[in-house]
């Protein structure tokens, strides 16, 4: 079943609710673009800075790594883009599609609920991706020091549990919204 094949009424063009939420939908979409650009720039700045990389290694890995090679920087940058930035792109793309649907009048519909669910699913995926990312990042930054300073920690931090909770709540809300939209469809067919 595709989102396009689900017959849900949504809101008619010109509906007063659309006028009330249109600015909000556009604001959310603009914030998504700003956030994704900011994450990309922040990632690039981090991986270009020996000091920032060394500070991260001291703080999180308790390792004095000295400098890192250009290869390590490029590997770290590529890893961050392929994991952290990509999962954020997936989460915010789902939210973009949700709010774009709202702009088309797809409010309180099954399609909107399914888009919301995808945001939750990708948030839950972050719970699996981020610890692996941190482990691989540690392996990259500690690849050159003596072997007693190599690190490959795998574990969860409080942010992972926050992602787990937020993802689960979003999926639960999506399920409630989907059930409500399906009930509305059934009621519309009865009348």
GUFI-525070 format. One record per residue (C-alpha): residue in three letters; x, y, z. Coordinates in Angstrom, 2 decimals. Layout:
N
{ALA, {X, Y, Z}};
...
% end
This chain:
191
{UNK, {0.00, 0.00, 0.00}};
{UNK, {1.47, 3.38, -0.99}};
{UNK, {0.72, 6.74, 0.54}};
{UNK, {-0.89, 7.84, -2.71}};
{UNK, {-3.28, 4.88, -2.73}};
{UNK, {-4.80, 5.68, 0.65}};
{UNK, {-8.07, 7.55, 0.15}};
{UNK, {-8.30, 10.15, 2.86}};
{UNK, {-10.18, 13.40, 2.63}};
{UNK, {-7.70, 15.83, 4.20}};
{UNK, {-8.49, 19.54, 4.00}};
{UNK, {-9.92, 21.35, 1.01}};
{UNK, {-7.89, 24.16, -0.58}};
{UNK, {-8.77, 27.42, 1.10}};
{UNK, {-9.68, 25.72, 4.39}};
{UNK, {-9.13, 28.20, 7.25}};
{UNK, {-6.90, 25.69, 9.06}};
{UNK, {-4.51, 25.65, 6.11}};
{UNK, {-4.18, 29.42, 6.33}};
{UNK, {-3.46, 29.11, 10.05}};
{UNK, {-0.76, 26.44, 9.72}};
{UNK, {0.81, 27.42, 6.38}};
{UNK, {3.36, 29.77, 7.92}};
{UNK, {4.24, 27.16, 10.54}};
{UNK, {4.80, 24.48, 7.89}};
{UNK, {7.04, 26.80, 5.90}};
{UNK, {8.97, 27.76, 9.06}};
{UNK, {9.58, 24.10, 9.95}};
{UNK, {10.78, 23.36, 6.43}};
{UNK, {13.14, 26.37, 6.52}};
{UNK, {14.51, 25.25, 9.90}};
{UNK, {15.18, 21.79, 8.47}};
{UNK, {17.28, 23.24, 5.66}};
{UNK, {19.18, 25.50, 8.08}};
{UNK, {19.80, 22.61, 10.48}};
{UNK, {21.09, 20.23, 7.81}};
{UNK, {23.42, 22.89, 6.37}};
{UNK, {24.62, 23.74, 9.88}};
{UNK, {25.31, 20.06, 10.67}};
{UNK, {27.31, 19.71, 7.44}};
{UNK, {29.36, 22.87, 8.10}};
{UNK, {29.91, 21.92, 11.75}};
{UNK, {31.13, 18.48, 10.65}};
{UNK, {33.52, 19.98, 8.10}};
{UNK, {34.91, 22.48, 10.62}};
{UNK, {35.41, 19.77, 13.22}};
{UNK, {37.30, 17.41, 10.90}};
{UNK, {39.53, 20.25, 9.60}};
{UNK, {40.68, 21.15, 13.13}};
{UNK, {43.47, 19.20, 14.80}};
{UNK, {42.65, 20.95, 18.08}};
{UNK, {38.96, 20.01, 18.02}};
{UNK, {39.78, 16.38, 17.18}};
{UNK, {42.43, 16.21, 19.94}};
{UNK, {40.01, 17.78, 22.46}};
{UNK, {37.34, 15.24, 21.57}};
{UNK, {39.82, 12.38, 21.98}};
{UNK, {40.98, 13.69, 25.37}};
{UNK, {37.46, 14.27, 26.63}};
{UNK, {35.64, 11.19, 25.34}};
{UNK, {38.42, 8.64, 24.89}};
{UNK, {40.88, 9.87, 27.53}};
{UNK, {43.62, 9.54, 24.93}};
{UNK, {46.35, 11.96, 23.94}};
{UNK, {46.45, 11.42, 20.19}};
{UNK, {48.67, 14.31, 19.16}};
{UNK, {47.86, 15.17, 15.56}};
{UNK, {45.91, 13.21, 13.01}};
{UNK, {46.76, 12.59, 9.39}};
{UNK, {44.90, 14.03, 6.43}};
{UNK, {43.68, 10.51, 5.66}};
{UNK, {42.25, 10.15, 9.17}};
{UNK, {40.49, 13.50, 8.80}};
{UNK, {38.93, 12.51, 5.46}};
{UNK, {37.90, 9.11, 6.82}};
{UNK, {36.34, 10.76, 9.87}};
{UNK, {34.55, 13.33, 7.74}};
{UNK, {33.24, 10.63, 5.37}};
{UNK, {32.15, 8.44, 8.29}};
{UNK, {30.28, 11.32, 9.91}};
{UNK, {28.50, 12.16, 6.66}};
{UNK, {27.62, 8.51, 5.99}};
{UNK, {26.19, 7.96, 9.46}};
{UNK, {25.29, 10.97, 11.59}};
{UNK, {24.46, 13.36, 8.77}};
{UNK, {22.67, 10.67, 6.76}};
{UNK, {20.44, 9.57, 9.65}};
{UNK, {19.62, 13.21, 10.41}};
{UNK, {18.85, 13.71, 6.71}};
{UNK, {16.47, 10.73, 6.84}};
{UNK, {14.71, 11.98, 9.99}};
{UNK, {14.33, 15.52, 8.70}};
{UNK, {13.33, 14.39, 5.21}};
{UNK, {10.43, 12.49, 6.79}};
{UNK, {9.46, 15.60, 8.74}};
{UNK, {9.81, 17.71, 5.55}};
{UNK, {7.44, 15.33, 3.72}};
{UNK, {5.01, 15.47, 6.66}};
{UNK, {4.85, 19.27, 6.65}};
{UNK, {4.75, 19.40, 2.84}};
{UNK, {1.71, 17.13, 3.06}};
{UNK, {0.17, 19.51, 5.59}};
{UNK, {0.62, 22.33, 3.06}};
{UNK, {-1.32, 20.24, 0.51}};
{UNK, {-4.15, 19.74, 3.00}};
{UNK, {-3.09, 16.27, 4.12}};
{UNK, {-3.81, 16.95, 7.77}};
{UNK, {-5.39, 14.25, 9.97}};
{UNK, {-4.90, 11.67, 7.22}};
{UNK, {-3.49, 8.16, 7.14}};
{UNK, {-0.76, 9.37, 4.78}};
{UNK, {0.31, 12.05, 7.28}};
{UNK, {0.38, 9.49, 10.09}};
{UNK, {2.58, 7.19, 8.01}};
{UNK, {4.99, 10.04, 7.27}};
{UNK, {5.16, 10.80, 10.98}};
{UNK, {5.88, 7.13, 11.67}};
{UNK, {8.89, 7.25, 9.36}};
{UNK, {10.36, 10.10, 11.41}};
{UNK, {10.03, 7.87, 14.47}};
{UNK, {11.52, 4.85, 12.72}};
{UNK, {14.57, 6.87, 11.63}};
{UNK, {14.93, 8.24, 15.19}};
{UNK, {15.00, 4.67, 16.45}};
{UNK, {17.56, 3.79, 13.77}};
{UNK, {19.80, 6.50, 15.21}};
{UNK, {19.89, 4.52, 18.46}};
{UNK, {21.68, 1.74, 16.57}};
{UNK, {23.76, 3.90, 14.23}};
{UNK, {25.23, 6.45, 16.66}};
{UNK, {27.03, 4.01, 19.02}};
{UNK, {28.58, 2.26, 16.00}};
{UNK, {29.58, 5.65, 14.61}};
{UNK, {31.28, 6.63, 17.88}};
{UNK, {33.19, 3.33, 17.94}};
{UNK, {34.40, 3.73, 14.34}};
{UNK, {35.25, 7.39, 14.95}};
{UNK, {37.39, 6.37, 17.94}};
{UNK, {39.15, 3.76, 15.85}};
{UNK, {39.92, 6.36, 13.17}};
{UNK, {41.30, 9.01, 15.55}};
{UNK, {43.36, 6.58, 17.60}};
{UNK, {44.75, 4.59, 14.66}};
{UNK, {48.20, 6.22, 14.74}};
{UNK, {49.22, 6.43, 18.46}};
{UNK, {50.94, 3.51, 20.21}};
{UNK, {48.74, 0.42, 20.46}};
{UNK, {48.01, 0.99, 24.15}};
{UNK, {46.11, 4.15, 23.19}};
{UNK, {43.95, 2.63, 20.44}};
{UNK, {40.27, 2.82, 21.33}};
{UNK, {37.08, 1.18, 20.11}};
{UNK, {34.47, 1.84, 22.77}};
{UNK, {30.97, 0.62, 22.04}};
{UNK, {28.25, 1.84, 24.33}};
{UNK, {25.21, 3.97, 24.81}};
{UNK, {25.11, 7.53, 26.10}};
{UNK, {22.18, 9.54, 27.41}};
{UNK, {21.53, 10.99, 23.95}};
{UNK, {20.93, 7.48, 22.63}};
{UNK, {18.27, 6.88, 25.26}};
{UNK, {16.70, 10.24, 24.37}};
{UNK, {16.57, 9.16, 20.70}};
{UNK, {14.99, 5.88, 21.79}};
{UNK, {12.31, 7.64, 23.83}};
{UNK, {11.58, 10.30, 21.20}};
{UNK, {11.43, 7.71, 18.41}};
{UNK, {9.07, 5.49, 20.40}};
{UNK, {6.81, 8.44, 21.28}};
{UNK, {6.69, 9.60, 17.64}};
{UNK, {5.78, 6.09, 16.47}};
{UNK, {3.08, 5.84, 19.16}};
{UNK, {1.63, 9.22, 18.14}};
{UNK, {1.69, 8.18, 14.49}};
{UNK, {-0.21, 5.01, 15.34}};
{UNK, {-2.85, 7.00, 17.25}};
{UNK, {-3.18, 9.49, 14.36}};
{UNK, {-3.45, 6.64, 11.84}};
{UNK, {-6.19, 4.94, 13.86}};
{UNK, {-8.07, 8.24, 14.17}};
{UNK, {-7.81, 8.88, 10.41}};
{UNK, {-9.06, 5.36, 9.65}};
{UNK, {-12.02, 5.86, 12.01}};
{UNK, {-12.81, 9.16, 10.27}};
{UNK, {-12.77, 7.38, 6.90}};
{UNK, {-15.13, 4.67, 8.19}};
{UNK, {-17.47, 7.29, 9.66}};
{UNK, {-17.48, 9.26, 6.40}};
{UNK, {-18.51, 6.11, 4.51}};
{UNK, {-21.39, 5.46, 6.90}};
{UNK, {-22.87, 8.94, 6.55}};
% end
